[in-house]
Amino acid sequence: MAKTWIRREVEIPNHMALARLEKCPELGPRLLFFSGGTALRRASARLINYTHNSVHVITPFDSGGSSAKIRRAFNMPAMGDIRNRLMALADQSLRGNPEIFALFAHRLPLAAPDDAGDGQAPLRHMLDLMVRGKHELVARIPDPMRKIVRNHLAMFQQNMPEDFDLSGASIGNLVLAGGYLANRRHLDPVIFMFSNLVQVRGVVRPVVNKNLQLAAELADGSLVVGQHRLTGKETAKLASSITRLYLSDENGRPVEQPIRDKMRTLIQGAELICYPMGSFHSSVLANLLPRGVGQAVAQATCPKIYVPSTGEDPECLGLTVAEQVERLASTLMGDAPGIALCDVLHFVLVDTAHGRYPGGLDLPRIRNLGVEVIDCPLIGYGPSEDIDDRFLVPILLSLA
């Protein structure tokens, strides 16, 4: 089979192409996103109107909240960001899906001290009601989804350590953790099953299926281990900038983890690769750290675009967008000899008129790297500084 390069001019957004995609989203392009967290949730929900073939590579390194408790108890990757993306891509028009969404989004209440002093008894009772199908959130889910949910919650309940803290636990995380245990500690069967049950319009995969931590060396010489300590959401914000990010064990010792052939194939088959907005280090760069990601990206013959966040990102501490571009590219280029910047990044998407970039943009520096800057409206109307999915999704689809 012969291959050749085609260069073409693109209208952004291309309304005619978007109209065609809306009529047949099952044949839409394979847009691949390296992301984690919630920054891409609204964009993902909008994306399914145009393509059912998007690929979402998710960080499984979350070390805070409900995910952290489950990871410590079962020595497993974090499930929270995977759960969020599965639900964002689910077809909400299908019978049973809104009910599944409500259950997966539900959290047990924070424990209030009881006679035993820990407040766990009512939470364990609530979990037991769900396992027996007596809780309203489970009872309203139609079969066969209800049986699968109950079975997975039962598996979690049976394996739950006696001292497990259910306070504020995400039910969706408990269900997926139960499925992970029921499938001999494999994530793929669990993701596959729920993707089919709720008709997920895309592919969701963790970048690696391992229980690893994010570690960062800071400019002041200190070491921070744990994703939640980088984001500033559960702990104090970083007082010094990040100079090096890497995968580690619980003690901060570096770990080299390769991606699987399945992940390599997904990346190489993309029709557009996007490094989207979100926490720069813990959501975007974290996905690029496993060995083989840079090579796979370089071998993918498609447009590659970075969408920097607007507003404050505590993980960047004044980094200009140009410096973010350099750090992103160097992470990918460091994967193997011979990878050039032009192999891993082509465009940076910004909104100079409405976007706020606290560290500055430095557009000449970006262009000197050989990266093209696309400057167009991205921010919605009103006080929000967030990138608006109504603008972002059509732009990305037009570039694919």
N, C-alpha and C positions, 0 to 999 in steps of 0.2 A: 504493500500500500504506500503510495507516494505521499509526501507531505511537503507543504510549502508555506511561506509566511505571506500574510495579506495585511496591508496597511490601509486603514479606512478612516474617514472623518465621521465623528459621532456627534449627534445633537443631544444635548443634556438639558432636561430629560427628553427622551424620544417618545412622544405621546402615542405615535402610531404603533411602535413596537410594544409599548405597555398595554395598549388595547388588545393586541393579538395575544399577549401572554395571559391576560385576564380571561380570555375565552377558552384557553387550553393550558391551565397551570400545571397539569400533570406532565407536560412536555417542556416545562420551563428550565432555565439554565441552572447549572450546578455552581452556585455561589458558595464559597467556603469561608467560614468565619473562625478566627482564632479568638475565643473569648471566654468569659466566665462572669459570674455575678448577674446583675439585673440590668445593666446598661443597654443591652440589646433586646430586652424583653418585648417592648412595644414594636420595635422594628421587625422582630421575628413574627409576631402576630399579624402584622401587615403583609409581610413577605409571602405568606401562604396564599394570598389572593392572586399571586403572579407565578409562583413556582412551588412545586412540591418536591423539588430535588436539591434544596439547599443543604449544606453540610455544616454542622456546628461542632467544632473541636473545643472541648470544654476542659478547664483546669479542675483536677480532682484533689487539689491541695489545700482546700479550705480547712482552717484549724480553729475556727471559732464557732460559738453557738451550738445548735443541736448537732451539727455535723461533727464537731470535735468530740462530743460525748460518745457518739456511735463509733468514731474512728478509734478512740482509746479502748472501747469495750471489745471491738471485734477485729482490730488491726486491719482496717480496710480503707480504700480511698473514700474521699468525701462524696456524698450523693446530692447535696443540696442544689448545686448549680446545674447538675444534670436534670434533676426533678423540675427546676424552674424552666429550663429550655424545652423539655418534653411537653410541659403544659402550655407554654407559649405557642408551640407549633401544632397543638392538638386541634382537630376540627370540632369546634364548639357547637356545630349544627347537628351533630349526631346524637341520637338518644343515649343517655347515660353519661356523656362526656362532661356536661356542666356539673353533674353530681360528683364525678371523679375529681374534677377540678376543685370543687368546694372541699372535698375530703383532703386532697393533697395539700391544699393551702392552709388547712386548719392546724392550729397549734394547741397543745394542752395548756391549761392555765399555769401561771407561775405558782409554785407550791406555797401554801400558807401553813405555818406551823400548826401541828395538831398535838394530840396527847403524846405521840411518839417523838415529837420535836422536829420532824422533817417534812411533814405534809405530803408524803408520797402515797399514803393509803388511798385517798380519793382519786389520785391520778391513775394508780394501778387498777382501781375499780372501773374507771372510765375506759382504759385500754381493754379490760376484760369484756366490757359491754360491746366494744367494737369487734373483738374477736368472735363473740357469740352472735354478732349481727343485730344486737338489740339497740345500739346507738343510732339515733336518727340519721346521722351522716352516712352510715354504712347501709342502713335499712333501705334508704331510697335509691341506692345504686342497683340497676337491673343486673340479673344474671346474664352471662357467666362472670362478669366483672366482679360482682359482689363476692362470689366464692373464692376467686383468686386473691382479692384483697384480704379476705378473712384468713385464708391459708397463710399468706405471707405475714400478716400481723401475728398469727398464732406461732409461726416459726420464730419471729422476733421475740415474742413473749416467752417461749420455751427456753431460748438461749440467753435471755437478758440476765446479766449479772444481778445478784441480790441487791447490790448497792447502787444499781443504775439510777441516775437522776432523770426522771421524766419531766421535770419542771420546764415548761416552755418547749417541749419536744415537738418537732414537725412530724405530723402523721405521715405525710408523703415520704419523708426520710425513713421512717420506721418500716413502711411497706416495702420500699426498695431494698432496705437492709435485710429484711426478712427474705425477700426474693434472692438476694445475693447469697445468703446462707443456704437457702433451699437448692440452689444451683451450684453447689460445691465451690462457692466463693468465686464465681465467674460473673462479671457484669454484663457481658454481651447478651446472654439469654434473657436477663431481666429487662434490659432496655428494649430488646426485640419484642418481647411479649407485650409490654405496655405500649410500645409504639404502635403495635397492631390493634390492641384493644381500643385505644382512643384515637386511632387513625392520625398519628403524627405525620404531618406533611413535610417531611424532611428527614435527615439523618443526624442523630445526636450520638457522639462518642467522646469518652474521656481521652485525652492525648496519650495517656498510659494507664494501665490498670493496676497501678501499684500504690502502696501506702507510703508516700513520701512527703517531705516537708519542703517549704520554701525557706531559704536562708539568704540573708543580705548582709554584706559588709558595708559599713557606713564610713563617711569621710572622716569622722572623728575617731576611727579605729575600732569602734564597737561592732559586735555581731548580734544580729536579730534573727531568731529562728521562729518560724510560724507565720503563715499568711496573715492571720488576723492582727498581728503586731505591726504589719506594714501599712494597713489601710487606714488606721486612725479611727475606726468605727467602734471598736470595743476597748481600745487602749488609748493612751495619749499619742498624739501625732508625733511622727519622727522629728527629732530635733536636729538631725544632720542628714545630708543627702546620701542616697544609695550610690555606691561606687561599683558594686558587684552583686549580681543575683545568681543563685545556683540552687540545684536540688540537693537535699541533704537527708540524713536520718534525723531522729529525734534530738540528737546531741549536736547537730550542726556540721557533722562530718560529710564532705561532698560524696554524692552518689551519682554515678554515670548510668543513666537509664535509656536504652534504645527504644525507639518506637517499633511496633509490630509491622509486618508486611501489609496487613489490612489498612493501617493508618497511612502508610506510604502510598498505597494505591489510591486512597481517597484524596490525598493532597495532590498527587500527580494528575488526577482526573478532573480537577477543578477547572471551571470556565472563567472564574474570577476569584482571586484570593483577597480577602479583606482583613486588615488588622484594625478592628473597630474601636470606637470610643469605649471608655471604661477605665478602671484603675490600671495605669500604664504598666507597672511592674508585676502586680499580683494577678492580673487578668490576661494581659496581652503577652508580655515577655515570658511569663511563666509557661505558656504553651509552646514557646519556641526553644526551650531549654533541652528537652530530651534529644539524645543523639539520633540523627537522621531526619529531623524536621527541616533543617536548612537545606540539605541535599534534595529532599523531596520538593520543597518550594522552588528551588533553582531549576529543577527538571520539569516543573509544570509550565507549559507554554501558554500562559494566559495573562491578562492584566493583573497587577498586584497593587493594592491601594491602601494607604494608611489614613485613617480618619481620627485625628487627635481630639481628645476631649476638650470641651469648652468649660470655663469655670475652673474652680480650684480642684486639683488632684494632690492630696497630701503626700503621695508617693513621689511626686516630681520636684517639689521644693525649688521652684524657680527655673527648672530646665526650659529652655526655649523649645519650640516645636522642632527646629532644626537639630538641636541636640538629641531630642527624642528619636528623630529619624536616624541619626547616626548610631544611636544605641540599639535601636531595633535592627538596623542593617548589620551591625557588627556582630550581634548575637547570632543571626542567621549565617553570616559569612564565616563565623568561627567554627561552624559544624564540620567543615572539611576544606582542604586546600583547593584553590582554584575557583571558589565561588566569588563572583563579582557583585557589587551593589546593584547593577542593572539586572541581575538574575533574580533578585528577591524583592525589588520595589521599583515601581514606575511612577506612581502618582501620590500626591498628598492632597487631601480634600479639606479646604478651609472656608470660613466665612469671615472675611476681613471687615465687612460692614457691620455685622451684628454679633459676631462671636467674641468672647473674652478669653484671651490666652494669657494668663497671669505671668508666665515666664517670657512672653514675647514670641514672635513668629520667626524673624530673621529669614525672610523669604529668599533674599539673594544667596544666602548660604545653602539653602535647600536646592535652589536651581544649579548652583555650582557643583553639587553632587551628581548632577545629571538626572534629577528627579523633577518631573513636571508638576507644577502647582495648579490645581483646579480651584478657582475662587468663585463660589456661588452661594446663594441663600441656603442656610442650613437650620437657622434658629426660627422657631415658631413665634407666633404673636403672643404678647403678654409678658409677664415678668420672668418666666423661666429662661435659664441660660442653656438648657439642655438642647442637644441636637434633635430636631423634629423628624420623626420617622416618615412623615408625609413628604418631606423633602429628600431625605437620605435614600429611602428604598428605590424611588424612581431613578435616581442618579446611578446607583450601583447596577440596577438592571439594565440601564442604557449602556453601560460600559462593558457588560458581559458579552 
